[in-house]
């Protein structure tokens, strides 16, 4: 089994991201390698769709190696990423007897990972957890960096904590069961990394041969883009764990994307689809301000389209846009901050964008 390992260097909170085809089938062996001793209680959080595919063998592997394992399934969908679901996890944790020596594993996509991380961050004031992402979006983005959260009716991810995982295990084989639309949505986050800091990755994604290999889910090419994305995120997180500075650039396209997700109703757009539209808006604003060239704007637009990602802005009330943006986590001292591109591989943070520059995109 060929492996790629990436260290997320955070002092005593450092951990490794392991990328390897088939790693999900050998989870007990991987846990032993990172010091998770037998007999520990392990609560696995997943959803029915993922559980139907993997949980039987996954739990058997844990139990055959003397781990006390139990699984709890949460409802799928962004609308269930809330305090009610979090409370359900606490109830199961209490009934199962999770103590400070126990472990929680997130087996699923970004929603499972986010809510599991918050449960781990807050149960008994914090216990260890492991991320095993099963979607491209969660592999390259939400599983790494320690951001955990649930949504609030007023906005996305407003209730959360920074809580780094003990380890992350990524198995590209799980992408072969992923619906095409979900895979494409994950590509939005990969493209994001190319724009914010990795020109080489962006050019790799533009190449027709590489594109075809990725669309056909060839492991070598999947591991390449996952590896590149996580290396960028690892560097940024190690420089700014709690988003006081440079880490904000990871939110390129996200301010407008979160507006679209919230106001169109969670589920109308997948996260990556909303981020794609958000990147289109940010790119257009950057073009109008003369921050990057028309050529780069077109390259971004064409790359998003080539992975079947949307760029058409839905009809949304301008006043509602302002309300959601002012509740965004990137607001500082009442000023909205936007991540805008200066070229392929470079972005910056701006707090001088007048309302008229972005409100014109909404009705």
N, C-alpha and C positions, 0 to 999 in steps of 0.2 A: 504494500500500500504506500504509494508516493505521498509524502507529506510536505506541506509548507507551513512553517511556524513564524509568527510575527509577534514580537514582544511589544506590549503597550507599557512603556516605562513610566511608572507613577510611584517610585519609591517603594514603600512597604505595601502599596496597593497595586503593584505591577502584576501583570498576568499575561499569559500567552494565548494567542488565537491560533488554533490548529485547523488547517484546511486540508482535507484528504477525502477522496472518494471511499465510501464504506466506513468512515469513522463512527457513524451512528450505530453500526452493528457491533462495535467493540467498546461500548461506553464504559463498562466496568473496568476494563484494563486501563483506559485513559484516566478514569477517576483515581485508581490506585497510584498511577504515575505522579499525580499532582497532590498526593497525600490524603485523599479521602478514604479513610479506613473502613473496612468491612463493619457491618452491624449498625452503621449510622442510619438514621431515618432519613429517607429521601421522599419529598413530595414533588411529583411531576405535574406541572400545569400544562394543559394542552386544550385543543378543541376537538370536536367529534371528527371533523374532516381529517385532521392530522392523525388523531388517535386510530381511526380505522385503518390507516396505512402503516403505522409504525409501532403503536403502543404495545401490542402483544409480544413481539420479539424484544422490544426495548425493555419492558418490565421483566421478562423472563431472564434476560441477560443480567439485570441487576439482582434479581432474587437468587439466581444460580450462583452468584458470587457473594451471597450472604448479606446483601443490603436489604434493609427493611423499606420496601418501596410501595408507594401508593400513588394513584393518578387521580387528578380532579380535572374535569372538563368544564371550561367556561364557554359561553355562547360566542359564536363567531360574529365579527362585525364591529366597526368603530362605535356604533351606538351602544354597545355593551362594555366599552372601555370606560367604566365609571366607578363611582364609590360603592354602588350596590354590588357589583361583581367583586370588588376588592374585599368587601365585608364577607362575601361568601367564602372567599379564600381563607380569611381569618378564622371563620367557623370551622372549616376543615382542618386548618392547622391546629386549632385547639383540640378538636376531637382526635386527631392523629397523635397528638402529644409532641408536636415539634418543639424542641428546646434549642438552646444556643449552640449545641453541637450538631444540629440537624442541617440539612441542605435542601434547597429548592431548585428544581430544574425547570427552565422554560423550554418547552419543545413545541415550536410553532413559529408563526410569523411575528411581525412587529407588534401587533396588539398583545399577543400572548407574552412576548418578551418585556414590553413596557410595564404591563400590569403585574407580572411576576416579579420584576425587579423592584417595584414599589412595595409589594407585599413583603419581599425579603428585607428591604430597607427599613421597614417599620415594625415587623413582627419581632417582639422582644427587643425593640430598639435596634434591630439589625442582625440578620444571620446571613451566612454565605449562600450564594446562588450561582448557577451556571447557565449560560445561554447556549442553546442548540437551535439556531435559526433554520427555518425550512423554506423561506422565500428569498429571492434575490435581494429584495429591498432590505429585509432584516439582516441578511448576511453582510451587505456592504455598508449598512448604516446603523440601524438602531441597536444591534446586538453588541456593538463596541462603543465604549465611551462612558458608560455608567449613567446615562440619562434614563430615569424611570418616571412614569407618570400615568395619570388617568385624565380624562376630559371633564370639563365643567360645562354646563349649559351655555356659559358666557364665552367659552373659548376652548381650544384644543390644548391638551397637555398643561393646563394651568395648575394642577395639583400634582406635585411630584417631589423627587429628591435625587441627588447625585449619589449613586451607590454602585461601585464598580463590581463586576462579576469576578468570581474566582478563576474562571476560564471560559473560553468560547470555543466550541467545536462546530466546524462547518463542513457539511457533507454535500458536495455539488450534485450527487446522485439524486437528492431529494427534489432538485429542480425539474427532473424528468416527469414528475407527477403534477407539476405546477400548471394551472391553466395559462394559456398563452397571454391573456390579458394581464395576469399577475406578473408574468415574466417581463413583459414590456414595461409595466409600471416600475419595476425594479431598475430597469435600464435608465430611467430618468435620474435616479440617484447616482448611477455610475457616470453618466454624462456630466452631472453636476461636478463630480470630482475632477473630470477633465477640464472643465471651465475654470474652477476656482484655483487649481494648483498643479495640474498634471497635463501639460500640452501633449506629451508623448501618448498618454492614454487616450486623449481626444482623437489624435491622429490614428491610433490603432482602431478605434471604434468606427472611424470614417472609411477604413479600408474594406472594400467589398468582400474580399476573401474572408477576412476576419469576421465580418458581419454575418456571412453565411454560416461559418463555423459556430458562431454564438447562437444563431437562430436554431441551428441543429443540435444545440446543447452538448457540444463536444467538451469533455472534461478539461482538457488541456487549456482550452480557450476560456472556459468559465473560470478556472483557477487563476488564470492570468489577470482577468479584470477584477476578480474578488480580491486577489492579492494586492494589486495596485491601489484599489480603493481603500483597503484597510490600512495600507502603509501610510497613505496620506492622512487618514483620520487618526491613526496612532500618533503621528508626529504632531498634529494640531492639538489633540487631547493632552499629550504630554507637556505641551507648552502652556496650555490654558484649560485645566480640568473643568473649571466651573463657569466658563464662558464670561470672563471679565474683559476679554479682548479678542484675540485672533479666532477663538473657537466660533465666534458669531458668523464667520464666513461659511461655515458648514450649512448655514440656513439660507444659502442662495436660492431664491425662488420660493422660499417657505412662507414668508410673510403673506404674499398674495395667495399662495397655495392654501394656507390655512383659512384665509377668508373664504375662498371658493368651497373648501370642504365644509366649513361651518354653515355658510348661508345657503348652500345648495342642498343641505341635508347630508349627514354622514352616510356614505354608501352610494351617492349619485356618481361621485368620482372616486376612484382609488387614490390613495395618497400620492403615488408617483405621477398619476395623471394630472392631479391638481398642481403638483410641483412643476410639471412640464409647462403648464399654462403660466404659472408664476414666473418661471425663467424667461418665457417669451415676453411677459410684461416688463420684467427687469431689464432684459436685453434691449427692448424698444426704448425705455427711458434712458438707458446708457447711450444709445445711438443718438437720441435727441440732444443729450447733454454733451455730445462729442467725446465721450469717454472711450469708445472703441469704434472700430471701423465698420462700414456697411458690410464688407466682406466677412468679418467675423460674426456679425449678427446673422447673416445668411447661412454661414456654416453651422451655427448653433441651431437655427431653425430647420435646416435640412436634415441634420443628424437626429433631432427629435422626431421629425416626420418619418425618417427611415426606420425607426423602431415603433412605428404606429402609435406615437404619442400625440395627444391632442394639443392644439394651440388656440382654438377658438374660445373666446372669453364668454362665459354664460352671462345672461342678464341678471344683474345684481344692483340693488338700490345703493346709491352713493352714500347716503347717510349711514346705512348699515355697514358699509365698508369701513368708514372712519371709526365707527364704534368698535368693530372687531380689531382693527389695527391698533387702536389706542390701548387695547387689552393685551397686545402682543408682548411676549417676554423680553423682546429686544428694546422696548421703549425705555428711555433713560431720561429722568427729570422732565417728563412730559413731552419729550421729543421722539418722534418715530425715527428709527434707524433702518436703512435699507442697504442690502448687499448688492452692488452693481459691478458688472464686468468692465475691465480696462483692456482686455484682450483675451485670447484663448490661453488659459493657464494663470490668469491674474484677475483678482477682484479686490474691492476695497469697501469700507463701511462709510456710509454717508448719512448725515443727519440734517442736510440742508435741502431736501427734496420738497418743493412746495406741493400742496394738495392738488393743484390743477394738473400737475404733470402725470399723476396716476389716476385721478378721478375720471378723466376723460374716457377711460377704458370701460367704465361702468355706466349704467343707465340712470 
